[in-house]
Amino acid sequence: MNLFSQQKEQPISFPEPPKMVSSKDFSYLTDMMSWNLLAAKKMNWAAENCQLPDLKKEFETAEQMHSNHYDELLKLLKQNEGGSVS
């Protein structure tokens, strides 16, 4: 039996983001914002051009999810503006 299959990994949870973001983390966060913005735009286009109501609703839901992720990342970066980037 595999040792890893016997152990259940506990997810690491952080109650809040760190006060300081490294420049590498900052770069990765901006990349994530770009990916979410692009995904939201693609889902919006798909929803606008979809003729099937059920599928259109799924595209709209996905667009909203990516928009929310973008907004959360933007909020995190704005909070860090006053903080420091190392």
GROMACS elastic network, one bead per residue, 0.5 to 0.9 nm:
[ bonds ]
;  ai    aj funct       b0    kb
    1     4     6  0.87133   500
    1     5     6  0.74743   500
    1     6     6  0.77978   500
    2     5     6  0.53421   500
    2     6     6  0.67399   500
    3     6     6  0.53865   500
    3     7     6  0.68129   500
    4     7     6  0.53791   500
    4     8     6  0.77726   500
    4     9     6  0.88522   500
    5     8     6  0.72492   500
   13    16     6  0.87779   500
   14    17     6  0.67195   500
   14    18     6  0.85834   500
   16    19     6  0.87055   500
   17    20     6  0.84959   500
   17    21     6  0.87831   500
   17    76     6  0.81114   500
   18    21     6  0.67762   500
   19    79     6  0.87644   500
   19    80     6  0.70970   500
   19    83     6  0.65966   500
   19    84     6  0.77448   500
   20    80     6  0.70477   500
   20    83     6  0.62170   500
   20    84     6  0.53965   500
   20    85     6  0.59583   500
   20    86     6  0.72838   500
   21    24     6  0.80895   500
   21    25     6  0.60064   500
   21    26     6  0.61940   500
   21    77     6  0.89602   500
   21    80     6  0.72279   500
   21    83     6  0.82132   500
   21    84     6  0.67559   500
   21    85     6  0.50890   500
   21    86     6  0.65303   500
   22    25     6  0.50699   500
   22    26     6  0.60838   500
   22    27     6  0.85635   500
   22    84     6  0.82236   500
   22    85     6  0.51644   500
   23    27     6  0.60993   500
   23    28     6  0.85589   500
   23    85     6  0.56577   500
   23    86     6  0.55433   500
   24    27     6  0.51211   500
   24    28     6  0.62429   500
   24    29     6  0.86493   500
   24    86     6  0.85595   500
   25    29     6  0.60621   500
   25    30     6  0.86122   500
   25    85     6  0.89394   500
   26    29     6  0.50830   500
   26    30     6  0.62814   500
   26    31     6  0.86394   500
   26    77     6  0.77162   500
   26    85     6  0.75499   500
   27    30     6  0.52125   500
   27    31     6  0.62660   500
   27    32     6  0.87013   500
   28    32     6  0.61836   500
   28    33     6  0.86454   500
   29    33     6  0.62444   500
   29    34     6  0.87145   500
   29    73     6  0.68723   500
   29    74     6  0.87721   500
   29    76     6  0.89737   500
   29    77     6  0.78799   500
   30    34     6  0.63211   500
   30    35     6  0.87270   500
   30    73     6  0.80324   500
   30    74     6  0.84887   500
   30    77     6  0.84037   500
   31    34     6  0.50588   500
   31    35     6  0.62681   500
   31    36     6  0.86749   500
   32    35     6  0.50501   500
   32    36     6  0.61519   500
   32    37     6  0.85113   500
   32    69     6  0.89123   500
   32    70     6  0.78819   500
   32    73     6  0.79129   500
   33    36     6  0.51780   500
   33    37     6  0.60424   500
   33    38     6  0.85386   500
   33    69     6  0.77993   500
   33    70     6  0.52689   500
   33    71     6  0.84147   500
   33    73     6  0.64446   500
   33    74     6  0.74157   500
   34    37     6  0.51161   500
   34    38     6  0.61145   500
   34    39     6  0.85297   500
   34    70     6  0.80951   500
   35    38     6  0.52018   500
   35    39     6  0.61048   500
   35    40     6  0.85791   500
   35    66     6  0.87966   500
   35    70     6  0.86701   500
   36    40     6  0.60139   500
   36    41     6  0.85270   500
   36    65     6  0.89047   500
   36    66     6  0.51520   500
   36    67     6  0.68164   500
   36    68     6  0.88715   500
   36    69     6  0.67454   500
   36    70     6  0.56941   500
   37    40     6  0.51030   500
   37    41     6  0.61909   500
   37    42     6  0.86445   500
   37    66     6  0.68854   500
   37    67     6  0.67330   500
   37    69     6  0.88568   500
   37    70     6  0.63943   500
   38    41     6  0.51090   500
   38    42     6  0.61900   500
   38    43     6  0.86297   500
   38    66     6  0.87485   500
   39    42     6  0.50861   500
   39    43     6  0.61248   500
   39    44     6  0.85183   500
   39    62     6  0.84355   500
   39    63     6  0.71520   500
   39    66     6  0.64831   500
   39    67     6  0.85795   500
   40    43     6  0.51343   500
   40    44     6  0.60839   500
   40    45     6  0.86195   500
   40    60     6  0.89357   500
   40    62     6  0.72642   500
   40    64     6  0.71542   500
   40    65     6  0.79224   500
   40    66     6  0.52362   500
   40    67     6  0.58795   500
   40    70     6  0.88271   500
   41    44     6  0.50394   500
   41    45     6  0.61983   500
   41    46     6  0.85968   500
   41    63     6  0.72413   500
   41    67     6  0.89486   500
   42    45     6  0.50977   500
   42    46     6  0.61133   500
   42    47     6  0.85601   500
   42    59     6  0.89091   500
   42    63     6  0.78725   500
   43    47     6  0.60208   500
   43    48     6  0.85279   500
   43    58     6  0.89286   500
   43    59     6  0.52280   500
   43    60     6  0.66240   500
   43    61     6  0.86123   500
   43    62     6  0.64466   500
   43    63     6  0.50265   500
   43    64     6  0.87981   500
   43    66     6  0.88153   500
   44    47     6  0.51198   500
   44    48     6  0.61484   500
   44    49     6  0.86245   500
   44    59     6  0.69421   500
   44    60     6  0.65699   500
   44    62     6  0.87003   500
   44    63     6  0.59577   500
   44    64     6  0.89694   500
   45    48     6  0.51761   500
   45    49     6  0.62272   500
   45    50     6  0.85276   500
   45    59     6  0.88025   500
   46    49     6  0.51993   500
   46    50     6  0.58490   500
   46    56     6  0.74579   500
   46    59     6  0.64935   500
   46    60     6  0.85380   500
   47    50     6  0.51964   500
   47    51     6  0.84231   500
   47    55     6  0.78084   500
   47    57     6  0.73033   500
   47    58     6  0.81020   500
   47    59     6  0.52085   500
   47    60     6  0.59441   500
   47    63     6  0.86004   500
   48    51     6  0.84447   500
   48    56     6  0.76057   500
   48    59     6  0.89682   500
   48    60     6  0.89171   500
   49    56     6  0.83079   500
   50    53     6  0.75563   500
   50    55     6  0.71833   500
   50    56     6  0.55862   500
   50    59     6  0.86881   500
   51    55     6  0.81185   500
   51    56     6  0.71443   500
   52    55     6  0.54330   500
   52    56     6  0.59551   500
   52    57     6  0.86638   500
   53    57     6  0.61931   500
   53    58     6  0.87688   500
   54    57     6  0.52120   500
   54    58     6  0.65216   500
   54    59     6  0.89061   500
   55    58     6  0.50303   500
   55    59     6  0.63120   500
   55    60     6  0.86554   500
   56    59     6  0.51239   500
   56    60     6  0.62331   500
   56    61     6  0.86548   500
   57    60     6  0.50274   500
   57    61     6  0.61494   500
   57    62     6  0.86250   500
   58    61     6  0.50230   500
   58    62     6  0.61654   500
   58    63     6  0.85342   500
   59    62     6  0.50797   500
   59    63     6  0.60801   500
   59    64     6  0.86379   500
   60    64     6  0.62164   500
   60    65     6  0.86453   500
   61    64     6  0.51619   500
   61    65     6  0.62489   500
   61    66     6  0.87874   500
   62    65     6  0.50402   500
   62    66     6  0.62687   500
   62    67     6  0.85308   500
   63    66     6  0.52978   500
   63    67     6  0.60956   500
   63    68     6  0.85818   500
   64    68     6  0.60512   500
   64    69     6  0.85934   500
   65    68     6  0.51269   500
   65    69     6  0.62780   500
   65    70     6  0.86721   500
   66    69     6  0.50219   500
   66    70     6  0.61453   500
   66    71     6  0.86142   500
   67    70     6  0.50154   500
   67    71     6  0.61802   500
   67    72     6  0.86476   500
   68    71     6  0.50387   500
   68    72     6  0.61607   500
   68    73     6  0.86237   500
   69    72     6  0.51164   500
   69    73     6  0.62163   500
   69    74     6  0.85635   500
   70    73     6  0.52174   500
   70    74     6  0.61259   500
   70    75     6  0.86103   500
   71    74     6  0.50098   500
   71    75     6  0.61028   500
   71    76     6  0.85995   500
   72    75     6  0.50737   500
   72    76     6  0.62263   500
   72    77     6  0.87054   500
   73    76     6  0.50089   500
   73    77     6  0.62076   500
   73    78     6  0.85835   500
   74    77     6  0.51152   500
   74    78     6  0.60900   500
   74    79     6  0.85573   500
   75    78     6  0.51017   500
   75    79     6  0.61563   500
   75    80     6  0.86432   500
   76    79     6  0.51758   500
   76    80     6  0.63721   500
   76    81     6  0.88722   500
   77    80     6  0.50213   500
   77    81     6  0.63247   500
   78    81     6  0.50505   500
   78    82     6  0.76231   500
   79    82     6  0.63685   500
   79    83     6  0.71952   500
   80    84     6  0.65869   500
   80    85     6  0.76915   500
   81    84     6  0.70630   500
   81    85     6  0.83073   500
